[in-house]
Amino acid sequence: MQSLQDAVDRAAEHSGFSGVVRVDRLGAMEFCTAYGFADRAHEVPNTVETVFAIASGAKTLTALAVMSLVERGTLELGTTARSLLGDDLPLIADDVTIEHLLAHRSGIGDYLDEDDVRSYVMPVPVHELATTEQFLPVLDGHDTVSPTGERFAYNNAGYVLLALVAERAAGVEFHDLVRTLVCEPAGMIDTAFLRSDELPGRAALGYLSLDAPRTNVFHLPVRGNGDGGIYSTAADISALWDALFAGRIVSPRRLAEMVRPRSDWPEESRRYGLGFHLDATGDGIFLEGHDAGVSFASLHQPTSLITCTVISNWSEGAWPIIRVLRDRFKN
């Protein structure tokens, strides 16, 4: 039988993969390999220590920061967004709660077209989107699409709204909340909301296609927020899984609440909890991100204690590799 490393190498070569693949088993790294370039123009190779954007993978960190505030009594799952919004965003229904937003069951209108992330252009200049409050014009003016709690609909605006209400409730800037409540207790030393116009040398540029040198700099906010845009490493994602199940971020009881299925998502052959994607059957839990120049997935199987993480600096790069890993580690 072909070794796991050989199977990943072959899939990476066939698909032109650029990024990092890591597999952990029983809490120890089985392998971690980098492919492709972090900077194509200057032929700077990716390494296992390269820092990558993980797009919507950041939603889980937002959910954990919010749930940490719930544990501290700063928020409750039943807290309404309106109680912290005041007169802002008047189209958001008064009965939308923190729990609805975490579960993507708020019914609010979204600002982002999920069907075409590579060509989507933000409705305001991206350089104006550096703080949470600066997202208010982006979130405003979208009509409610369904009654609160009626159905599941994946929603990016809902997670920016979570960042906003968390920031207002705690009196602490959202990026700092994620750092102090999630990254620091998890030991995620290389994870941060970086600005795209001042990336450090270890950060990978995100590319819109397999071969072209065009980056995603005009497509994404200059600094990510509640719905995506944090940068991380494969090692830090593994540290996150370890910290989660060790109770260092939220209590085991809260984590169980977050990974309990709240909605079926048959179109994507999965379920959803509070900030976590869940396999359609079995106990698999995963983080996922997809945006212009970014693709990311990290799958954890609590029963077998296998974790597979794929981070790519190309819009579609992660998916062929994740399919290989899923096939190899089917429950």
C-alpha positions in Angstrom: 0.0 0.0 0.0 1.3 3.5 -0.9 2.5 5.4 2.2 0.7 8.4 3.4 3.6 10.7 2.6 3.8 9.2 -1.0 0.1 9.7 -1.5 0.2 13.3 -0.4 3.3 14.0 -2.5 1.7 12.5 -5.6 -1.5 14.5 -5.1 0.5 17.7 -4.5 2.5 17.2 -7.7 -0.6 16.3 -9.7 -2.6 19.4 -8.5 0.3 21.9 -8.3 -0.4 22.3 -4.6 1.2 25.2 -2.8 1.0 25.2 1.0 1.6 22.9 4.0 0.2 19.5 4.9 0.4 18.1 8.4 -0.9 14.9 10.0 -1.0 14.3 13.7 -1.8 10.9 15.3 -2.3 10.3 19.0 -1.1 13.8 19.8 2.2 13.5 18.0 3.2 14.8 14.5 3.3 12.0 11.9 4.5 14.2 9.1 4.5 17.9 8.0 5.6 18.9 4.6 5.6 22.2 2.6 5.1 22.6 -1.1 5.3 25.5 -3.6 6.0 29.1 -3.2 5.1 31.7 -0.6 6.1 34.4 -3.0 6.0 33.3 -6.7 7.6 36.5 -8.1 10.7 36.0 -6.0 10.5 32.2 -5.8 10.4 32.2 -2.0 9.5 28.6 -1.0 6.8 27.7 1.5 8.2 26.1 4.6 6.5 24.3 7.5 6.9 27.5 9.5 5.3 29.7 6.8 2.3 31.8 8.1 -0.8 31.5 6.0 -4.2 33.1 6.0 -6.9 30.6 6.9 -10.0 32.6 5.7 -13.2 31.3 7.5 -11.1 29.0 9.7 -11.1 32.1 11.9 -14.8 31.8 12.5 -14.0 29.0 15.0 -11.6 31.3 16.9 -14.3 34.0 16.9 -16.8 31.4 18.3 -14.3 30.3 21.0 -13.7 34.0 22.0 -17.4 34.6 22.3 -18.0 31.4 24.2 -15.1 32.3 26.6 -17.0 35.6 27.2 -20.1 33.6 27.9 -18.2 31.5 30.5 -17.0 34.7 32.1 -20.5 36.1 32.3 -19.8 39.0 30.0 -22.3 37.6 27.5 -25.0 35.0 27.4 -26.1 32.8 24.5 -29.5 34.5 24.8 -28.0 38.0 24.7 -29.5 39.8 21.7 -27.4 41.6 19.2 -29.8 44.6 19.5 -28.9 45.1 23.2 -25.4 46.0 22.1 -26.1 47.6 18.7 -28.3 50.4 19.9 -29.4 52.3 16.8 -26.8 50.7 14.5 -27.7 48.2 11.8 -31.5 48.7 12.1 -32.4 45.9 9.7 -31.1 43.3 12.1 -34.1 41.7 13.8 -34.5 42.5 17.5 -34.7 38.8 18.5 -31.4 37.7 17.0 -29.2 36.3 19.7 -25.6 35.3 20.2 -26.6 31.6 19.8 -28.4 32.3 16.5 -25.3 34.0 15.1 -23.0 31.3 16.2 -25.2 28.6 14.6 -25.8 30.5 11.4 -29.5 30.6 12.1 -29.9 34.4 12.5 -31.7 35.0 9.2 -29.9 38.3 8.7 -28.8 39.4 5.3 -25.1 38.7 4.3 -22.7 41.0 2.6 -20.6 38.3 0.8 -21.6 36.2 -2.2 -20.2 32.7 -1.2 -20.7 31.4 -4.7 -17.9 33.5 -6.2 -15.2 34.3 -3.6 -12.4 34.7 -6.2 -14.0 37.6 -8.1 -15.9 39.2 -5.2 -15.0 42.8 -4.5 -15.7 44.4 -1.2 -18.4 47.2 -1.3 -16.0 49.7 0.4 -12.3 50.3 -0.2 -10.5 47.4 1.5 -7.9 49.7 3.2 -10.8 51.1 5.3 -11.5 47.7 6.9 -9.0 47.5 9.7 -11.1 47.7 12.8 -14.4 46.0 13.7 -16.4 49.3 13.9 -15.2 50.1 10.3 -17.3 47.1 9.1 -20.5 48.8 10.0 -21.1 50.2 6.5 -20.5 46.8 5.0 -23.0 45.1 7.4 -25.7 47.8 6.9 -28.5 47.8 4.4 -29.1 44.1 4.1 -32.7 42.9 4.5 -33.6 40.0 6.7 -33.8 36.8 4.6 -35.7 34.5 7.0 -37.3 34.6 10.4 -34.8 34.3 13.3 -34.0 30.6 14.1 -36.1 29.2 11.2 -33.3 27.7 9.1 -29.5 27.3 8.7 -27.8 29.6 6.2 -24.0 30.1 6.3 -23.5 33.7 6.9 -20.3 35.8 7.1 -22.0 39.0 8.3 -23.2 37.1 11.3 -19.6 36.4 12.5 -18.5 40.0 12.0 -21.6 41.0 14.0 -20.4 38.5 16.7 -17.0 40.3 16.8 -18.8 43.6 17.1 -21.0 42.7 20.0 -18.1 40.9 21.8 -16.0 43.9 21.4 -18.7 46.2 22.8 -19.6 43.9 25.6 -16.0 43.3 26.8 -14.8 46.8 26.1 -11.7 45.2 24.4 -10.8 45.4 20.8 -11.9 42.2 19.0 -8.4 41.2 17.7 -7.1 41.5 21.2 -9.9 39.3 22.5 -9.0 36.5 20.1 -5.3 36.8 21.1 -5.9 36.8 24.8 -8.8 34.4 25.1 -7.9 31.8 22.4 -4.4 32.1 20.9 -2.4 32.7 24.2 -4.1 29.9 26.2 -3.7 27.6 23.2 0.0 28.4 22.7 -0.7 29.6 19.2 2.4 31.8 19.1 2.4 32.5 15.3 -1.4 33.2 14.9 -2.6 36.8 14.5 -4.8 39.1 12.4 -2.0 40.6 10.2 -2.5 43.5 7.8 -2.1 42.5 4.2 -0.1 45.7 3.4 2.6 44.9 6.0 3.0 41.2 6.0 6.1 39.8 7.7 8.7 37.8 5.7 7.3 34.5 6.9 3.8 35.1 5.5 2.6 33.6 2.3 1.0 35.8 -0.4 -2.4 34.5 -1.6 -2.9 33.8 -5.3 -6.1 33.8 -7.3 -5.2 31.0 -9.7 -2.8 28.1 -10.1 -0.3 29.7 -12.4 -0.8 33.5 -12.5 1.2 35.8 -10.2 -1.8 38.0 -9.3 -2.4 38.1 -5.5 -5.6 38.6 -3.5 -4.7 42.0 -2.0 -7.6 43.9 -3.6 -10.2 41.3 -2.7 -10.0 41.1 1.0 -10.1 43.5 3.9 -6.7 44.9 4.8 -7.1 43.2 8.2 -9.4 40.3 8.9 -12.2 40.2 11.4 -14.8 37.9 12.9 -15.6 36.0 9.7 -12.1 35.4 8.6 -8.6 36.6 7.8 -6.4 35.5 10.6 -3.0 34.1 9.8 -1.6 30.9 11.3 0.7 27.9 10.9 0.1 24.2 10.7 1.8 23.8 14.1 -0.5 26.4 15.7 -3.6 24.7 14.3 -2.4 21.4 15.9 -1.9 23.3 19.1 -5.4 24.6 18.9 -6.9 21.1 18.8 -4.7 20.0 21.7 -5.8 23.0 23.8 -9.5 22.6 23.0 -9.7 19.0 24.3 -7.5 19.9 27.3 -10.0 22.5 28.4 -7.5 25.4 28.1 -9.8 27.7 26.0 -13.3 26.8 27.1 -14.5 24.1 29.5 -15.2 20.6 28.2 -18.9 21.2 28.9 -18.9 24.3 26.7 -16.9 22.6 24.0 -19.4 19.7 24.0 -22.1 22.3 23.5 -20.2 23.8 20.5 -19.7 20.5 18.7 -23.2 19.3 19.2 -25.0 19.3 15.8 -27.5 22.2 15.6 -28.2 22.0 11.9 -28.0 19.6 8.9 -26.2 21.0 5.9 -27.0 18.5 3.2 -25.8 20.6 0.3 -22.3 20.3 1.8 -22.7 16.8 3.2 -22.1 18.0 6.7 -23.7 19.3 9.9 -22.9 22.4 11.9 -22.6 23.2 15.6 -21.6 26.5 17.1 -18.5 27.6 15.2 -17.6 24.1 14.1 -18.2 22.1 11.0 -19.3 18.5 11.7 -19.2 15.4 9.6 -22.6 14.2 8.3 -22.1 11.0 10.3 -19.6 10.0 12.9 -17.7 12.3 15.3 -15.4 14.2 12.9 -15.0 17.9 13.6 -13.4 20.4 11.3 -12.4 23.9 10.5 -12.6 25.2 7.0 -11.8 28.4 5.1 -12.1 29.4 1.4 -11.6 32.8 0.0 -9.7 34.6 -2.8 -6.2 33.2 -2.6 -6.9 31.0 0.4 -8.0 27.5 1.1 -7.8 25.7 4.4 -9.2 22.7 6.2 -8.3 21.0 9.5 -10.1 17.7 10.4 -10.0 16.1 13.8 -11.4 12.7 14.7 -11.8 12.4 18.5 -12.2 8.7 18.4 -9.0 7.9 16.5 -7.1 11.0 17.6 -6.1 11.8 14.1 -5.8 15.4 12.9 -5.2 16.4 9.3 -4.4 20.1 8.4 -4.0 21.5 4.9 -3.3 25.2 4.4 -2.8 26.6 0.9 -2.1 30.1 -0.6 -4.2 29.4 -3.7 -8.0 29.6 -3.8 -8.5 25.9 -4.7 -5.3 24.4 -3.5 -6.4 22.5 -0.3 -9.2 20.5 -1.7 -7.4 17.7 -3.7 -5.1 17.1 -0.7 -7.9 17.0 1.8 -9.8 14.4 -0.3 -6.7 12.2 -0.2 -6.5 12.5 3.6 -10.2 11.9 4.1 -10.1 8.8 2.0 -7.1 7.5 3.9 -8.6 8.1 7.3 -12.3 7.2 6.8 -14.0 6.2 10.0 
